[in-house]
Amino acid sequence: MPITIGAKQESDFTDPIGMLGDCHRRIERFLLVIKKLASERQGAALGGQEHNALEAALRYFREAAPKHTADEEESLFPRMRAVDPGGTEALFERIDALESDHRTAVKLHAEVDVLGRRWLGRGQLWRDEASHLQALVGQLATLYERHIALEDTEVFPTASKLLSASDRQAIGAEMAARRGLGG
């Protein structure tokens, strides 16, 4: 794997909040891959590298992204609510909206996955399919831009202040378990 001088090293399970932020960067990168291919190729045949990039991006959203959602909804958000049930009420209302975003994203990704797999399997998309794929990816981009900004600028910093070291350790262990790894 190439090393980039000055690149931020990704967090590990000892810094679960940092890992969640790192995952946001991967979401942004993989979504950009799909968005670029959908826009530039418009359903036309993909070259070998394009095919592999689309396949990797679809796999990421199908396999890894649901773990990220579970990390937030099953590990992070409940602990934040338990630690400070009233003091950050306005933030918790936004967290409810984030959970709604997760449900919307799952539906959009399911449609993107069907079209993306069709593209990979058939070698092309029909014009209406290509247009629909672009629209779906545009909806996801809009959703994620707002969603990630709220989590990165408000939720995660608040979690860093609220949660104890043992809470963060437990979250990291749960995240590792979701990925079949020891904590």
N, C-alpha and C positions, 0 to 999 in steps of 0.2 A: 504494500500500500504506500503510495507516495506521501512524503511528509511536506507540509507547507510551513515554511518559516513564518512565525508570528501568528499562526492559526490557534484559536482557542481550543484547548483540549476539552473533549466532551466530558461531562460529569459522569459519575458512577452511582451505584446504589447507596453510597454513603451521603450523597447529595441529591435526594429524589426530586426536590424542587428544581434544581439545576437540570436534572435529566428531563423533566417535563418541558423546560424551555428549549433544551436541545432537540427534543422531539418536534417542537414547533418549527424549528429551522428545517428539519427533514420534511415536515408537511409542506412548508412553503416551497422547498426545492422540488419535491415530487409533483406537487400541483402545477408548478411552473412548467415542468416537462410535459405534462398532459396538455396544458393550455397552449404551449408553443406548438406542439405537434398538431393539435386540433386546428389551430389558426393557420399555420404555415402549410400543412399538408392537406387540409380540408377533406380528409377521407381518402386521399390518393394513396397509392402503394408506398410503403415505408421501406427505407434502406435498412440494412442489417443493424446498424447502431441505433437507429430510430426505433426499430422493432424491439430491440433489447431494452431500450430506455422506457418505452411504453409498458412493456411487460413488467419491468421492475417497479415502475410507479403504481401500476394497478395492483401488483402483489403487495406493495407496502400498505396501500389503503385497505386492502382486503384482510391482511394478516396482522400488521403491526399497529395500525391506527386504532382498532378496537381495544387493544391493550392500553393505549394511552387514555382513551375515554374511560376505561375501567379504573385506571390509576387515579383519575380525577374524581369520578363519581363514587367509587367504592372505598377509596383510601384517603384522598386529600379533603374533599368537600365535607364528608361527615365529621372528620376530626376538627376541621375549622369550626363547624357549627357547634360541636360539643365543647370546645375550648372557650368560645365567646358567643353564646347563643343570642345575646341581645346587643352587644356593643357594636357589632358591624352589620346590623340588620339591613341597611341599604345595600351593602355588598352582597349579602345573602340573596336579596331579590335579584341581583344581577347574576348570581350563581344559578338561580333557578332558570334564568334566561339562557345561560351557557348550557345547561342540561337540555333545554329545548333545542338549542343549536346542534347539540350532539345528535339528537334524534333526526333533525332535518338533514344533517350531513350524511347520516347513515343511508337515508333514502336516496339522496342525490348520488352518493358513491355507488350504490347498488345499480342505478341506471347507467352511470359512467362505466362501471365494470362490464355490464352487459354489452354496451356499445364498443368498449375497448377490446374486449375478447372477440367480438364479432370482427372488428377491424383486423386484429391479429390473425384470426382464423381464416377469414375470407380474403384478406389481403387488401381490402378497400371497404369504404363505407359508401352507401348511396348518398346523394346530395342532402336529402332530408335528415338522414341519420347524422351526417357530419355537422349539419346546422344545429341539430338537437344536442349533440355532444358539446359543441362550442357554447351553447346557451347554458347547459348544465355546469360546465366548468366555470363559466362566468359567475353563476350563482354561488358556486363553492368559493370562488376567489373573494367575492364580496362578503360572504359569511365569515370566512376565515380571517380576513383582514380585520374586521371588527372584533371577532371572537378572540383571536390571538393577542391583539392589542390590549384588550381588557384583562386577559389573564396575565400577560407579561408585565403590565404596568400597575395593576391593582391587586389581583388575586394572589399571584405568587409572592410579591413583596409583603403583603399582609400575612400570608401563610408563614413566611420566614420569621416574622415578628411574633406571631401567635403560638406557633407550634414548638413544643419542647424538643430537646434532642432525642428523647425516647420516642416521641411521636414521629419524628423524621426517620428514625431508625426503623420503626415499625412499617412506615410507608415504603421505605426502601426494600425491606424484606418482602412485603406483599408484591411490590413491582417485580422483584426478582423471581418470586414464585410464579407469577403470571407468565413469565418467560421461560419457565422450567429450569431456573437457575437457583443455586443456593444463595441465601441472603448474605 
